[in-house]
Amino acid sequence: MTLPALNPAQLFDVRGKSAIIVGATGAFGKVACTTLGLSGARLTIAAGKNAAELTTLARDLAEAGIEAHEIARRPNDEAGAVAIVEAAVAAYSGVEILVVASGMNDVAPVVDMAAERFTRGDAGQCRWCVAHRASGRASDDCTKPGRQGRFHFFARGKLGHPAGYSAYCASKALLTD
């Protein structure tokens, strides 16, 4: 049997690739920013809760030699999602990596949540909107020879959590399966 002559390091090489990190100021988002940035990716970092924290993150990344363009938006609706993707496309002419580390949490046991409250805390729709927009805008770029897009959704857990993260975990599980 002849194996393909692939260098495994090339499969994971993100140098020069454009990455959007939504939820950049959260725990998972900061790890994604640092990991991808130190690996050579050019970042578009997005968060909407605290613009000052986003600016601080962008400054910290720049001090570490990481190229990062910030946009203080959340993908709560299509306009926010489009703005985030358009910022990345304007800054880097495409999107090859999307890390969705955002979420909206309404912490309570699931048995105590009315359906409306459960779905309000469910950030699945806004994350899907970003993924859909990013993949659509980046599809031409991602299908060029030698370029591949990668989309990552981070989940805290698929089975809920005793502290009341059931809506959040359910929305993440929908996207990771």
C-alpha positions, 0 to 999 in steps of 0.5 A: 500500500502506498500512503499519500505524501502528506506532512501532518504539520501542514494539515494544521498549519494556520500561518497567514490564514484569516480567523474569526473568533466570536466570543473572543473575550470569554475563556474559550475565546481568549484561548482560541485567540492566543493559540491561533494568533501565536500559530500565525493566523490573522484574527478578527476578534468579536465580542459585544458585551464589553468593548473596553475588554475587547480593546484590551484583548486586541492590545494584548494580542498586538503586544504578543506580535499577533495581528488582530482586527477587533469588531465590537459586535455580537452575532445576535442577529443577521446584521451583527453576523454580517458585520463581523464577517464583512470586517474579516473580509475587509481586513484579510480578504476572506475567512478560513477559520471560524471559532464560535466561542460565544454563548448566552447563558441564563443559568437555572435548572431546565425544569424551572425554565419556561420554553421562552426563557430556554430559547432566549438563553439558547444561542444556537440560532445566533451561532448558526447565523455567523457560521452560515454567513461566514461560510457563504462569504468565505466559500470562494476563498476556502475552495481555492487549491491549497485552502480549506475552511475550518469551523469550530464550535466549543461546548461546555457539555452535551448533557447539561450541568447541575449548576443550571447550564442546560439551555447553553449546553443544549444549544452547543450540543446541537452544533457539535454533533 
